[in-house]
Amino acid sequence: MLNVTLYPDAESIETNGGLTTEVEYVSLINSNTYGPPALVAPSSSPRDLHRAEPGETVLYINTNLVPAFTIQELED
């Protein structure tokens, strides 16, 4: 599980007023994304390839609209 905090503007970054949620996967997209977007997933090995399956939660972050975010892997 991943803990994600989105900072929609500079003020939210300065005041640590971001929006936080827990999801299973994060996918990074923008106007230049073609094909499957990058997927951030908890993994014990960087060589593990993960894909979201039906019923799992994916947060899509449009990097053109969200200036900053943090992703923290939570312990199982």
C-alpha positions in Angstrom: 0.0 0.0 0.0 1.2 3.5 -0.8 0.5 6.7 1.1 0.3 9.6 -1.4 0.2 13.3 -0.6 -0.7 15.8 -3.4 0.3 19.4 -3.2 -1.9 21.3 -5.7 -0.1 24.7 -5.2 2.8 26.5 -3.6 0.8 27.5 -0.5 -0.1 23.9 0.2 3.6 22.9 0.0 4.7 25.7 2.4 1.9 24.9 5.0 2.1 21.1 4.6 -1.5 21.3 3.6 -1.5 18.6 0.9 -4.3 16.1 0.2 -3.3 12.6 1.5 -4.8 9.2 0.5 -3.8 5.5 0.6 -3.8 3.6 -2.7 -2.3 0.4 -4.1 -0.8 1.9 -7.2 0.1 5.4 -8.6 0.3 6.1 -12.3 2.0 9.2 -13.6 0.5 10.8 -16.7 0.8 14.1 -18.6 0.1 15.5 -22.1 3.1 13.6 -23.5 2.0 10.2 -22.2 1.6 7.6 -25.0 0.9 4.0 -24.3 0.7 2.6 -20.8 1.6 5.3 -18.2 4.4 4.8 -15.7 3.2 2.8 -12.6 4.6 3.2 -9.1 4.0 0.1 -7.0 5.3 -1.3 -3.8 7.9 -3.9 -4.6 10.6 -5.9 -2.8 12.7 -5.9 -6.0 13.0 -3.2 -8.6 12.9 -5.9 -11.3 9.4 -7.0 -10.2 6.8 -5.8 -12.8 3.5 -4.9 -11.4 0.1 -4.4 -13.0 -3.1 -3.3 -11.4 -5.8 -5.9 -11.4 -9.6 -5.5 -11.2 -10.6 -4.3 -7.7 -7.3 -2.6 -7.0 -7.0 1.2 -6.5 -4.9 3.2 -8.9 -4.4 7.0 -8.4 -3.6 8.7 -11.7 -1.5 11.9 -11.2 -1.4 14.4 -14.1 2.0 15.9 -13.6 1.0 18.9 -15.8 -1.5 19.9 -13.1 0.0 18.7 -9.8 3.3 20.6 -9.1 4.5 18.3 -6.3 3.6 15.0 -4.6 5.1 12.5 -2.2 4.8 8.7 -2.3 5.6 6.7 0.7 5.5 2.9 0.9 3.6 1.7 3.9 4.6 -1.5 5.8 2.4 -4.5 5.1 
